[in-house]
């Protein structure tokens, strides 16, 4: 079966590379490209697609916000998240949000084609790199980090504050009031038994959560 695949990624070289790999394999009949979340949503509205390959970090929003809207408006459309991060906790959050799969950007061309075919057929897919990380993360004896207990909005607030964002910046990015973001901050400090932003920032840096793409991983409620 020839597939129509939409690639949403803000890096032109990534979009073109994925396009060439899929076209070379003969798995697709058409490939669309979107640079932003808004473009992806509009292209899905305008045309039929069998699979959406969606980067987590986009210029105007994050992939999981786009995933939420696509799941709401097109519940049968398989959307596979595409990320350079293999961490199990992020894959788990994406799958819980309704992603049909989670593909590492470290995946081979063969894995990419297999993943697209698999999610198009209605099955779930995680790349081997992600599966191993996910298995380690879900192991009974695995140490759970303190941020595991946070809600998704609290977790995103944690990552963004720890990445140097001000409350006003976070409020604007999430289309929330500063008061609401402040409430999230207070809740996460209490849950994690942290006293201030300095301790929060140290925790974020210590656990490698300061990167903007990782911060975007939790942007769904």
Buried (B, 14 or more C-beta within 10 A) or exposed (E): EEBBBBBBBBEEEBBBBBBEBBBEBEBBEBBBBBBBBBBBBEBBEEEEBBBBBBBBBBEEBBBBBBBBBBBEEBEEBBBBBBBBBBBBBBBBBBBEBBBBBBBBBBBEBEBBBBBBBBBBEEEEBBBEBBBEBBEEBEEEEEEEBBBEEBBBBBBBBBBBBBBEBEBEBBBEBBEBEBEBBBBBBEBBBEBBEBEEEEEBBEBBEEBEBBBEBBBBBBBBE
